[in-house]
């Protein structure tokens, strides 16, 4: 802990101890520096399956879309719609996640030649699929609705669609209600039996998975089943291990592992023959496998094995002549999964082989995928998805595509309008510039404008739309600022009425489109879950933003059946109710607030690593790239350096000089730093020539084509020489 009596706002600096025994295995296995390994250990990221998503960028490490148990059914229903010339409606949401979801799926269905249209909530429309949307589509003889980023809570609307003979496929990522809607197909990673290994993806990522599955359905591998058999002789145990896996759509659907003792185990005692029956069987080295089988069961039983090694070697020459054991040693995934056996390595290689063939035969799919990933990256950041697992690959790949391939149509025009520098682009830039602008149209009741921007094929139209959206974003800023100052005091007064555990503001001055932003700003001020509500005519519309471990959707669920609709995520939710429910709503919120349990406020700052001055080099700035993108569940690195000398200072600020630019001397390098809003401390407790202990983030400043590596100071105190 570091404290200084001259600085009242200094936090407790906590650096968790790490042992050499924890760091060395990571350095050796993953070829990383001790500094990087220590940060991973402090962040409790030490398993290979977690480290994978920090150390690798390749798209082959994302999860297969057919991990969703219902994905093949969805693909088949969409293919049926194409073959029978059905009309299809994509219904999305008005925020960035919903807009990008709709664009991703719409463009793919257009490519497939499907008669498809889209619809988003606009003006006074509520969240989610509406009865009017269903009726309007039915009047056009439509037969299939696909929801994106919504639908999981639209029980009544989907029931109505069913009555009208319209099938509904729900693709969503929000928390599911206790009673799921009766859609023909539900694809949501948060459903208990979804089959998907990671439930933290955005609505756009779910739509992207559906599109990826549709692309795969256009290849020779779709629907094909194969079986891979691998036999391993164990001389010590005097037995043979038979490992077998069935694969469909590149997903393992069934496995079998049996131990065979020569001379003791009869083929009739094994499950293996039944497992292999009727299958197209591959073995890595078919000749070797047949010899083992002949030695076990004689020549009386015939096994038809295809040689997988020779087939894959035609596409991946480096595997030619390699044994299964050598393939495992070569496997990139094997080092992240210690329990991976030879069969698992062969299976992963087979998946890579199939994807290489698809890339050769269908190069346009790869180009389309990159365009989609730019939108998936935006959605992950906009919806504050956890920056772990495959979300890291989505955001990294999306940003890399924007930089390398240039922004896709629609984004390019908006990037230009916002004067965004592509060379320095990172996740923070997108979160603070592009995403709010795209969101502005939806918040102002004109979500269709942002979607049209993304899917329009007319350059002039895109330019005009970018101009309009820019203007809407400026208007949105004014609405937020005005509402925030008008409701701040009454919101603060509401704390005492709600046991100091909840803040609530109900005021018509809040524009319906910015209730979420206002709630978020009030939550940051008061550090409690916050509700912001506005009203128009007979309908009240609100947003809830939560913190300190409190689940927003659970809270809204606990208020009972008073809403027209409600739903969302653990920390961000929305709702609406009729005017006559206002008193009931207020009473229920007040009663429920007394039972709210919040995690205790903490003034501790967890330090990721301590870097001595001599080791604070320009090269060490590269460690921050490993942790990009930063965001939910993966904050920016917080680093500590003790006893570093301050050799120069400068006060900065265009209108008012509030900020400090500092220069530190490490002994080898002069390191610049920014200390925002702390100009008043100059010559009080910050003086040139003294040594300081500093807590900071690393950053790069891009200006006029020059890149400057600098520190962003969080806190600094006079060093005591400890």
Buried (B, 14 or more C-beta within 10 A) or exposed (E): EBEBEEBEEBBEBEBEEBEEEBBEEBBEBBEBBBBBBBBBBBBEBBEBEBBBBBBBEEBEBBBBBBBBBBBBBBBEBBBEBBEEEBBBBBBBBBBBBBBBBBBBBBBBBEBBEBEBBBBBBBEEBBBBBBEEBBEEBBEEEBBBBBBBBBBBBBBEBBBBBBEEEBBBBBBBBBBBBEEBBEBBBBBBBBBEEBBBEBBBBBBBBBBBBBBBBBBBBBBEBBEEEBBBBBBBBEEEEEBBBBBBBBBBBBBBEEEBEBEBEEEEBEBEEBEBEEBBEEBEBBBBBBEBBBEBBBEBBEEEEEBEBBBBBBEBBEBEEEBEEBEBEEBBEEBBBBBBBEEBBBBBBBBBBBBBBBBBBBEEEBEEBEEBBBBBBBBBBBBBBBBBBBBBBBBBBBBBBBBBBBBEEEBBBBBBBBBEBBEBEBEEBBBBBBBEBBBBBBBBBBBBBBBBBBBBBBBBEEEEBBBBBBEBBBEBBEBBBEBBEBBBEBBBEEBBEBBEBBBBBBBBBBBEBBBBBBBBBBBBBBBEBBEBBBBBBBBEEEBBBBBBBBBBEBBBBEBBBBBEEBBBBBBBBEBBBBBBBBEEBBEEBBEBBBEBBEEBEBEEEEEEBBBBBBBEBEBBBEEBBEBBEBBBBBBBBBBBBBBBBBBBBBBEBEEEEEEEEBBBBBBBBBEEBEBBBBBEEBBEBBEEBBEEEEBBBBBBBBBEEEEEEEEEBBBBBBBBBBBEEE
